[in-house]
Amino acid sequence: MKDQNLKILVADDNPSDRMLLETMLSQLGHVVETAVDGQDAVEKFDPNTIQLVCLDIKMPRKDGWEAALEIQKIAATKLVPIVFLSGVSEPEALQKCLDVGATDFISKPYSPTLVSAKLSAIARLLLMQNMLSEQRDELSLLNQQMVHDQEVAKLVYERITHSNCLSDPALSTLHHGSHIFNGDVILAAYKPNGGMHVLLGDFTGHGLSAAIGALPLADIFFEWTEKGFVMRQILPEINKRLHNILPPNMFCAAAFIDINAHNRTIAVWNAGLPDLLYFSADSKLPRMIHSDSLPLGILNEHEFEANIELLTYEQGDYLVAFTDGVYEARTKENKIQYNSALDPLYAGAVKGSPFDWLEGMLKDEGILDNPHDDISVLGVDLSLAQDNSLNSKALSDVKSFDAPADFAFNYELNADSLKNTDPLPYLLQILTTVPELSKRSSEVFMILSEMYSNALEHGILKLDSNLKRTVEGFADYYASRELTLKSLTEGWLRIAIKVSAVNQHGSLYITMTDSGEGYDISAIDLDDVDHEKPFSRGLSLIHQMCHKVELSKNGSQISVHYRW
């Protein structure tokens, strides 16, 4: 075959042997260049054109062994087979030929059949080597392109998943990937009415395939939190999206934490992560918040349930959550840790910040240097949890313009709607179409939220605020709210809204009327703005923000006038 024709350099100090081999090789279709000794062979060798070198062993100036070593240096990484031409039969001489890198040797006198067979084998070797070199170069280019694409994708991924409030002083995070892409995700976003949503997630697998699900998760988390949706609404939406797009063998173990600094409560949902550890200032042992729900993406929208645990917190309380990369980490001795390295944490024997201790342990044990899984740790210092309503992003970046905005609408919810629907995000979406209200979305949401809570909890559900006088009472109050709301069979709530705006000035009128019997409004002091009170602050906060607040119909109707 034409592809098997080689350019061969033949070096032999015997003219007759040199001419005989040259003739034989030429008749086989090869191109032959000759050299009279080893030095001549080194000088004539060109790694870009010579494909095979035949060297006699005994030659003047440089013998074959010396020439072979120099030729290999010149060839560097390029494969150029060397065949020794030998009239000797001593085993030591033949062994030395192989030691200096010979591919084969041909004994004198030459046998045309043997020479042809050996050259055919070498030609096949060279063809295979050339093919492998081409494939190696192609793979190298593809790998470079893949790494470049992954770096670009990683940058976009991090900008999407990190566009949050992880820099809040209450939060501490450790996010350590075992691959370019991290299959763990930590998200945090301020709520429009104050407080914060935080999510720690761990997708099945590693690398890009694991990280890809974080994009739709982050998209829903940030957008729905900004719009004022609560945890019970956000979780089913995330689950539905992941269930629809992820393959059957993929899911996301996650913990969702809703911090309400206004009421000093946190709601926690754990689905598939190791126990969250809640450290209370008045107890040595941490409270375990176990996983009691299936991870996101497994169940369809009709099967999904969110079992949420509600806790009240005080100064000094701390919450720690981590993915199974911490729980099942291996040390530098390749031993699986499980509970052993975490025992001091579970025993409450850690001094200082639990997060700092955990991060130090992972470093000291060498786990971060050689992670076998993605590792993420979240610490929440509840002493630093603040009402961040002023830090919340506006729902839209619509620029102010001089167009007037005058409209009014009514919204009514019956008992079934009250059980299953939160109207506030939808109301806020309508109101923030007005540019100046969009800029003030956090204030508007807080007004709506406090009015709605007052009407629903005290007017329709008839809950007693005095339950909130103690820390335990807070949990009892919200547990009672959930239970009473689930069993609600009758009742209604009407919301009337009017907006009148011209240029940068305008008014928002909201009237909320409920079907309840009302309550004693004579004891309510709207000017009493005691932020340390654990309850009955909602109406006072509204009064602070609004131009006018009016209670009527024995408290079953509240009207506000908000001006800008």
C-alpha positions as CSV (number, residue, x, y, z in Angstrom):
1,M,0.0,0.0,0.0
2,K,1.1,3.5,-0.8
3,D,0.6,4.6,2.8
4,Q,3.1,2.0,3.9
5,N,6.0,3.4,1.8
6,L,8.6,4.9,4.1
7,K,11.5,7.2,3.8
8,I,14.4,5.3,5.4
9,L,17.9,6.4,6.5
10,V,20.4,3.5,6.1
11,A,23.9,3.9,7.8
12,D,26.5,1.2,7.1
13,D,30.3,1.7,6.6
14,N,30.4,-1.3,4.3
15,P,29.6,0.0,0.7
16,S,28.4,-3.4,-0.6
17,D,26.1,-4.1,2.4
18,R,24.8,-0.5,2.1
19,M,24.1,-0.8,-1.6
20,L,22.5,-4.2,-1.2
21,L,20.0,-3.0,1.4
22,E,19.3,0.2,-0.5
23,T,18.4,-1.8,-3.6
24,M,16.3,-4.2,-1.7
25,L,14.4,-1.4,0.1
26,S,13.9,0.6,-3.1
27,Q,12.4,-2.5,-4.8
28,L,9.9,-2.7,-2.0
29,G,8.8,0.8,-2.8
30,H,10.6,2.7,-0.1
31,V,12.6,5.9,-0.4
32,V,16.2,5.4,0.8
33,E,18.9,7.9,2.0
34,T,22.3,6.5,2.9
35,A,25.0,7.5,5.4
36,V,28.6,6.1,5.5
37,D,28.9,6.0,9.3
38,G,27.2,6.9,12.6
39,Q,28.2,10.6,12.5
40,D,27.0,11.0,8.9
41,A,23.6,9.4,10.0
42,V,23.2,11.9,12.8
43,E,23.9,14.8,10.5
44,K,21.5,13.6,7.8
45,F,18.7,12.7,10.2
46,D,15.6,14.9,9.9
47,P,12.7,13.9,12.2
48,N,10.2,15.6,9.9
49,T,11.1,13.5,6.9
50,I,12.9,10.3,8.0
51,Q,10.4,7.7,9.2
52,L,12.8,4.8,9.9
53,V,16.5,4.5,10.7
54,C,18.7,1.4,9.9
55,L,22.0,1.5,11.7
56,D,25.0,-0.9,11.5
57,I,26.5,-1.5,14.9
58,K,30.2,-1.3,14.2
59,M,31.0,2.0,12.3
60,P,33.8,4.6,12.5
61,R,33.4,8.0,14.2
62,K,30.2,7.0,15.9
63,D,29.0,3.4,16.3
64,G,25.3,2.5,15.9
65,W,24.6,2.6,19.6
66,E,25.9,6.2,20.0
67,A,24.1,7.3,16.8
68,A,20.9,5.8,18.0
69,L,21.0,7.8,21.3
70,E,21.7,11.1,19.5
71,I,19.0,10.4,16.9
72,Q,16.4,9.8,19.6
73,K,17.4,13.1,21.3
74,I,16.8,14.9,18.0
75,A,13.5,13.1,17.4
76,A,12.3,14.1,20.9
77,T,8.6,13.1,21.3
78,K,8.3,12.0,17.7
79,L,8.3,8.2,17.2
80,V,11.1,7.1,14.8
81,P,11.8,3.4,14.9
82,I,15.5,2.3,14.8
83,V,16.5,-1.1,13.4
84,F,20.1,-2.3,13.9
85,L,21.9,-4.1,11.1
86,S,24.1,-6.7,12.7
87,G,26.5,-9.4,11.6
88,V,27.2,-10.3,15.2
89,S,25.3,-12.9,17.2
90,E,26.5,-12.3,20.7
91,P,23.6,-11.9,23.1
92,E,25.3,-9.0,24.9
93,A,25.5,-7.0,21.7
94,L,21.9,-7.7,20.8
95,Q,20.8,-6.8,24.4
96,K,22.6,-3.5,24.1
97,C,20.7,-2.7,20.9
98,L,17.4,-3.1,22.8
99,D,18.7,-1.1,25.7
100,V,19.5,2.0,23.6
101,G,15.9,2.0,22.2
102,A,16.0,-0.3,19.1
103,T,12.6,-1.4,17.7
104,D,14.2,-4.5,16.0
105,F,17.3,-5.8,14.4
106,I,18.1,-7.5,11.0
107,S,20.9,-10.0,10.8
108,K,23.3,-10.1,7.9
109,P,23.3,-11.6,5.3
110,Y,19.9,-10.0,4.4
111,S,16.9,-12.1,3.6
112,P,14.5,-10.2,1.3
113,T,11.5,-12.0,2.8
114,L,12.5,-11.3,6.4
115,V,13.3,-7.6,5.6
116,S,9.9,-7.1,3.8
117,A,8.0,-8.7,6.7
118,K,9.8,-6.6,9.4
119,L,9.3,-3.4,7.4
120,S,5.6,-4.1,6.9
121,A,5.2,-4.6,10.7
122,I,7.0,-1.3,11.4
123,A,4.9,0.5,8.7
124,R,1.7,-0.7,10.5
125,L,3.2,0.5,13.8
126,L,3.9,3.9,12.3
127,L,0.4,4.2,10.8
128,M,-1.1,3.3,14.2
129,Q,1.1,5.8,15.9
130,N,0.2,8.6,13.4
131,M,-3.5,7.8,13.9
132,L,-3.1,7.9,17.7
133,S,-1.2,11.2,17.5
134,E,-3.9,12.7,15.3
135,Q,-6.6,11.5,17.7
136,R,-4.6,12.8,20.7
137,D,-4.3,16.2,19.1
138,E,-8.1,16.2,18.3
139,L,-8.9,15.2,21.9
140,S,-6.6,17.8,23.2
141,L,-8.4,20.5,21.2
142,L,-11.7,19.2,22.2
143,N,-10.7,19.1,25.9
144,Q,-9.4,22.7,25.7
145,Q,-12.7,23.7,24.1
146,M,-14.7,21.8,26.8
147,V,-12.7,23.4,29.6
148,H,-13.3,26.8,28.1
149,D,-17.0,26.2,27.7
150,Q,-17.2,24.9,31.3
151,E,-15.4,27.9,32.6
152,V,-17.8,30.2,30.8
153,A,-20.8,28.1,31.9
154,K,-19.5,28.1,35.5
155,L,-19.2,31.9,35.4
156,V,-22.8,32.3,34.2
157,Y,-23.9,29.6,36.7
158,E,-22.3,31.4,39.6
159,R,-23.7,34.8,38.6
160,I,-27.2,33.3,38.6
161,T,-27.0,31.2,41.7
162,H,-24.9,33.8,43.7
163,S,-27.0,36.9,42.9
164,N,-28.3,36.9,46.5
165,C,-27.7,38.2,50.0
166,L,-25.2,35.6,51.2
167,S,-23.0,38.5,52.4
168,D,-25.6,39.2,55.1
169,P,-23.8,39.3,58.5
170,A,-26.2,36.6,59.9
171,L,-25.0,34.1,57.3
172,S,-21.8,32.0,57.1
173,T,-21.2,29.7,54.2
174,L,-18.7,27.1,53.0
175,H,-19.2,26.0,49.4
176,H,-16.5,23.5,48.2
177,G,-16.9,21.6,45.0
178,S,-15.3,18.3,44.0
179,H,-15.5,19.2,40.3
180,I,-15.5,22.4,38.2
181,F,-19.3,22.6,38.8
182,N,-20.7,22.2,42.3
183,G,-23.8,20.1,42.6
184,D,-24.6,21.9,45.9
185,V,-26.3,25.2,46.0
186,I,-26.8,27.9,48.7
187,L,-29.3,30.6,48.0
188,A,-30.5,33.5,50.1
189,A,-32.9,36.4,49.4
190,Y,-34.5,39.1,51.4
191,K,-38.3,39.0,51.6
192,P,-40.3,42.2,50.7
193,N,-41.8,42.4,54.1
194,G,-38.5,41.8,56.0
195,G,-36.7,38.7,57.0
196,M,-35.0,36.3,54.6
197,H,-35.4,33.0,52.7
198,V,-32.4,30.7,52.7
199,L,-32.1,27.4,50.7
200,L,-29.4,24.7,50.9
201,G,-29.6,22.1,48.2
202,D,-27.7,19.0,47.1
203,F,-28.4,17.6,43.7
204,T,-27.8,13.9,42.8
205,G,-24.4,13.2,41.3
206,H,-21.4,15.6,40.7
207,G,-20.2,18.1,38.2
208,L,-22.2,19.7,35.4
209,S,-25.0,17.1,35.4
210,A,-25.6,17.8,39.1
211,A,-25.4,21.6,38.8
212,I,-27.7,22.0,35.8
213,G,-30.8,21.7,38.0
214,A,-29.7,24.6,40.2
215,L,-30.6,27.1,37.4
216,P,-34.4,26.6,37.4
217,L,-34.3,26.2,41.2
218,A,-32.5,29.6,41.7
219,D,-34.8,31.3,39.1
220,I,-38.0,30.3,41.0
221,F,-36.4,30.9,44.4
222,F,-35.3,34.5,43.7
223,E,-38.3,35.6,41.6
224,W,-41.0,34.2,43.8
225,T,-39.3,35.5,47.0
226,E,-39.1,39.0,45.5
227,K,-42.8,38.8,44.6
228,G,-43.7,38.0,48.2
229,F,-44.6,34.3,47.9
230,V,-44.2,32.3,51.0
231,M,-42.3,29.0,51.6
232,R,-45.5,26.9,51.2
233,Q,-46.0,28.4,47.7
234,I,-42.4,28.4,46.5
235,L,-41.6,24.8,47.4
236,P,-44.3,23.1,45.3
237,E,-43.4,25.3,42.4
238,I,-39.7,24.3,42.6
239,N,-40.7,20.7,43.0
240,K,-43.0,20.8,40.0
241,R,-40.3,22.4,37.8
242,L,-37.6,19.9,38.8
243,H,-40.0,16.9,38.5
244,N,-40.8,18.0,34.9
245,I,-37.2,18.6,33.7
246,L,-34.9,16.3,35.7
247,P,-34.4,12.6,34.6
248,P,-36.0,10.0,36.9
249,N,-32.7,9.2,38.7
250,M,-32.1,12.9,39.7
251,F,-33.5,14.9,42.6
252,C,-32.4,17.6,45.0
253,A,-32.2,17.0,48.8
254,A,-32.8,20.4,50.3
255,A,-33.4,22.5,53.4
256,F,-35.5,25.7,53.2
257,I,-35.3,28.2,56.0
258,D,-37.7,31.2,56.4
259,I,-36.4,33.8,58.8
260,N,-39.0,36.2,60.1
261,A,-37.1,38.8,62.1
262,H,-40.3,40.8,62.7
263,N,-41.8,38.0,64.8
264,R,-38.5,36.3,65.7
265,T,-39.6,33.0,64.2
266,I,-38.1,30.6,61.7
267,A,-39.8,28.0,59.6
268,V,-37.6,25.1,58.6
269,W,-38.3,22.4,55.9
270,N,-35.8,19.5,55.6
271,A,-36.1,17.0,52.8
272,G,-33.2,14.5,52.4
273,L,-30.4,16.4,54.1
274,P,-28.6,15.4,57.3
275,D,-30.2,16.7,60.5
276,L,-30.1,20.4,60.8
277,L,-28.7,21.4,64.2
278,Y,-30.5,24.2,66.1
279,F,-28.4,25.5,69.0
280,S,-30.4,27.3,71.6
281,A,-28.8,29.7,74.0
282,D,-30.4,28.0,77.0
283,S,-29.6,24.4,76.1
284,K,-26.3,22.6,75.7
285,L,-27.6,19.9,73.3
286,P,-28.7,21.0,69.8
287,R,-32.2,20.4,68.6
288,M,-32.2,18.0,65.6
289,I,-34.5,19.0,62.7
290,H,-34.9,15.7,60.9
291,S,-35.7,15.1,57.3
292,D,-39.4,14.2,57.1
293,S,-40.1,15.0,53.4
294,L,-39.0,13.5,50.1
295,P,-36.4,15.6,48.2
296,L,-37.4,18.0,45.4
297,G,-38.2,16.5,42.0
298,I,-39.3,13.0,43.1
299,L,-43.1,13.5,43.6
300,N,-45.5,15.1,41.1
301,E,-47.3,18.2,42.0
302,H,-50.4,16.3,43.4
303,E,-48.3,14.1,45.7
304,F,-45.9,16.7,47.0
305,E,-46.3,17.8,50.6
306,A,-44.2,20.3,52.7
307,N,-43.9,19.3,56.4
308,I,-42.6,22.6,57.9
309,E,-41.3,23.0,61.5
310,L,-41.8,26.3,63.2
311,L,-39.5,27.6,65.9
312,T,-39.1,30.8,67.8
313,Y,-35.6,32.1,68.4
314,E,-33.9,34.3,71.0
315,Q,-30.6,36.2,71.3
316,G,-27.7,33.7,71.0
317,D,-29.5,31.0,69.0
318,Y,-27.7,29.5,66.0
319,L,-28.6,27.1,63.2
320,V,-26.3,24.9,61.2
321,A,-27.1,22.9,58.1
322,F,-24.8,20.9,55.8
323,T,-24.9,18.5,52.9
324,D,-24.0,14.8,53.0
325,G,-20.5,15.7,51.7
326,V,-19.8,16.7,55.3
327,Y,-21.7,13.8,57.0
328,E,-20.0,11.1,54.7
329,A,-16.6,12.8,54.3
330,R,-13.4,10.8,54.1
331,T,-10.2,11.8,55.9
332,K,-6.7,11.9,54.5
333,E,-6.5,8.3,55.7
334,N,-9.5,7.6,53.4
335,K,-11.7,6.7,56.4
336,I,-15.4,7.6,56.2
337,Q,-16.2,10.0,59.1
338,Y,-20.0,9.6,59.5
339,N,-20.8,10.7,63.1
340,S,-17.3,10.2,64.6
341,A,-15.8,13.5,63.6
342,L,-19.1,15.3,64.2
343,D,-19.6,13.9,67.7
344,P,-18.5,17.1,69.5
345,L,-21.0,19.1,67.4
346,Y,-23.9,16.7,68.2
347,A,-22.8,16.6,71.8
348,G,-22.9,20.4,72.2
349,A,-19.2,20.3,73.2
350,V,-18.1,23.0,70.7
351,K,-17.0,26.3,71.9
352,G,-17.7,29.4,69.9
353,S,-19.4,29.4,66.6
354,P,-20.5,25.9,65.4
355,F,-19.9,27.0,61.8
356,D,-16.3,28.0,62.6
357,W,-15.6,24.7,64.4
358,L,-17.1,22.7,61.5
359,E,-15.0,24.5,58.9
360,G,-11.9,24.1,61.0
361,M,-12.5,20.4,61.4
362,L,-12.9,19.9,57.6
363,K,-9.6,21.7,57.0
364,D,-7.7,19.9,59.8
365,E,-8.9,16.5,58.7
366,G,-7.7,17.2,55.1
367,I,-11.3,16.7,53.8
368,L,-11.3,19.9,51.9
369,D,-8.0,19.1,50.2
370,N,-9.4,15.9,48.7
371,P,-13.2,16.0,48.7
372,H,-15.0,12.9,47.5
373,D,-18.2,14.8,47.2
374,D,-19.4,18.4,47.1
375,I,-19.2,20.0,50.5
376,S,-21.5,22.8,51.7
377,V,-22.1,24.2,55.2
378,L,-24.6,27.0,56.1
379,G,-24.5,28.8,59.5
380,V,-27.2,31.2,60.6
381,D,-26.5,33.4,63.5
382,L,-30.0,34.4,64.6
383,S,-28.7,37.1,66.9
384,L,-27.8,39.0,63.7
385,A,-31.0,38.3,61.8
386,Q,-32.5,41.7,61.1
387,D,-35.6,43.1,59.5
388,N,-34.2,43.6,56.0
389,S,-37.3,44.9,54.2
390,L,-35.4,48.0,53.1
391,N,-32.8,45.9,51.5
392,S,-35.3,44.0,49.4
393,K,-35.0,44.6,45.7
394,A,-37.9,46.3,44.0
395,L,-40.1,44.0,42.0
396,S,-39.1,45.7,38.8
397,D,-36.6,48.1,37.6
398,V,-39.1,50.2,35.7
399,K,-37.9,53.7,35.4
400,S,-40.1,56.5,36.6
401,F,-42.1,58.4,34.0
402,D,-44.8,61.1,34.0
403,A,-47.7,58.9,32.8
404,P,-50.7,59.0,35.2
405,A,-51.9,55.8,36.9
406,D,-55.5,55.8,38.0
407,F,-57.3,52.5,38.6
408,A,-59.4,50.6,41.2
409,F,-60.3,47.0,41.7
410,N,-61.9,44.7,44.2
411,Y,-60.7,41.3,45.3
412,E,-62.8,38.8,47.3
413,L,-61.8,35.5,48.8
414,N,-64.2,32.8,50.3
415,A,-63.3,30.2,52.8
416,D,-61.8,27.8,50.3
417,S,-59.7,30.5,48.7
418,L,-58.4,31.6,52.1
419,K,-57.2,28.1,52.9
420,N,-55.4,27.6,49.6
421,T,-54.4,31.0,48.2
422,D,-52.2,33.8,49.3
423,P,-53.4,36.9,47.4
424,L,-50.6,39.3,48.4
425,P,-48.1,38.4,45.6
426,Y,-50.8,38.9,43.0
427,L,-52.0,42.2,44.5
428,L,-48.4,43.4,44.6
429,Q,-47.8,42.5,41.0
430,I,-50.7,44.7,40.0
431,L,-49.7,47.6,42.2
432,T,-46.0,47.6,41.2
433,T,-47.0,48.3,37.6
434,V,-47.0,51.9,38.9
435,P,-43.3,52.9,38.8
436,E,-43.3,54.9,42.0
437,L,-45.0,52.0,43.9
438,S,-42.5,49.6,42.4
439,K,-39.7,51.6,44.0
440,R,-41.6,51.2,47.3
441,S,-42.6,47.6,46.9
442,S,-41.2,46.5,50.3
443,E,-43.3,49.1,52.2
444,V,-46.4,48.3,50.1
445,F,-46.0,44.6,50.7
446,M,-45.6,45.1,54.5
447,I,-48.8,47.2,54.6
448,L,-50.7,44.6,52.7
449,S,-49.2,41.8,54.8
450,E,-50.0,43.3,58.1
451,M,-53.6,44.2,57.1
452,Y,-54.2,40.7,55.7
453,S,-52.7,39.0,58.7
454,N,-54.9,41.1,61.1
455,A,-58.1,40.4,59.1
456,L,-57.4,36.7,58.7
457,E,-56.0,35.8,62.1
458,H,-58.0,38.0,64.4
459,G,-61.1,38.7,62.3
460,I,-61.9,35.3,60.7
461,L,-59.8,32.8,62.7
462,K,-60.3,34.6,66.0
463,L,-56.8,33.9,67.3
464,D,-55.6,35.5,70.5
465,S,-52.5,37.6,70.3
466,N,-51.8,37.0,74.0
467,L,-50.5,33.6,73.1
468,K,-47.4,35.4,71.8
469,R,-46.4,36.7,75.2
470,T,-44.0,33.7,75.6
471,V,-41.5,32.0,73.3
472,E,-43.5,28.8,73.5
473,G,-46.6,30.7,72.8
474,F,-45.4,31.8,69.4
475,A,-45.1,28.2,68.2
476,D,-48.6,27.5,69.7
477,Y,-50.0,30.5,68.0
478,Y,-48.9,29.6,64.5
479,A,-49.7,25.9,65.0
480,S,-53.2,27.0,66.0
481,R,-53.3,29.3,62.9
482,E,-52.5,26.4,60.6
483,L,-54.9,24.0,62.2
484,T,-57.8,26.5,62.3
485,L,-57.2,27.6,58.7
486,K,-57.2,24.0,57.5
487,S,-60.6,23.4,59.1
488,L,-62.2,26.7,57.9
489,T,-65.5,26.1,56.2
490,E,-67.1,29.6,56.1
491,G,-66.0,33.2,56.0
492,W,-64.9,35.8,53.5
493,L,-62.5,38.7,53.1
494,R,-62.9,41.6,50.7
495,I,-60.1,43.9,49.5
496,A,-60.8,47.2,47.7
497,I,-57.8,49.1,46.2
498,K,-57.6,52.4,44.5
499,V,-54.6,54.1,43.0
500,S,-54.3,57.7,42.0
501,A,-50.9,58.9,40.7
502,V,-49.6,61.8,38.7
503,N,-45.9,62.3,38.0
504,Q,-44.0,61.4,41.2
505,H,-47.0,62.0,43.5
506,G,-49.9,59.8,44.3
507,S,-52.1,58.0,46.7
508,L,-52.9,54.3,47.4
509,Y,-56.1,53.5,49.2
510,I,-56.7,50.0,50.6
511,T,-59.7,48.8,52.5
512,M,-59.9,45.3,53.9
513,T,-63.1,43.9,55.3
514,D,-63.6,40.5,56.9
515,S,-66.6,38.5,57.9
516,G,-65.5,38.2,61.5
517,E,-67.4,39.5,64.5
518,G,-64.7,42.1,65.2
519,Y,-62.9,42.8,68.4
520,D,-62.3,45.5,71.0
521,I,-60.6,48.3,69.1
522,S,-60.6,50.7,72.0
523,A,-57.5,49.1,73.5
524,I,-55.5,49.6,70.3
525,D,-53.0,52.5,70.4
526,L,-51.8,53.1,66.9
527,D,-49.0,55.4,68.2
528,D,-47.6,52.6,70.4
529,V,-44.5,51.6,68.3
530,D,-42.6,49.3,70.7
531,H,-40.4,47.1,68.5
532,E,-39.5,45.0,71.5
533,K,-43.1,43.8,71.9
534,P,-43.5,40.3,70.6
535,F,-47.0,41.0,69.3
536,S,-49.6,43.7,68.4
537,R,-47.1,45.7,66.5
538,G,-48.6,45.3,63.0
539,L,-51.2,48.1,63.0
540,S,-48.6,50.4,64.7
541,L,-46.1,49.8,61.9
542,I,-48.8,50.5,59.3
543,H,-49.7,53.7,61.1
544,Q,-46.1,54.7,60.9
545,M,-45.9,54.2,57.1
546,C,-49.3,55.5,56.1
547,H,-50.8,59.0,56.0
548,K,-54.0,57.7,57.6
549,V,-55.2,54.4,59.2
550,E,-58.8,53.9,60.2
551,L,-60.5,51.0,62.0
552,S,-64.3,50.6,61.7
553,K,-67.1,48.0,62.0
554,N,-65.7,47.0,65.4
555,G,-62.3,46.1,63.9
556,S,-63.7,44.0,61.0
557,Q,-62.7,46.7,58.5
558,I,-59.4,48.6,58.2
559,S,-58.7,51.4,55.7
560,V,-55.3,53.0,54.9
561,H,-54.2,55.9,52.9
562,Y,-50.6,55.6,51.7
563,R,-49.1,58.7,50.0
564,W,-45.8,59.3,48.1
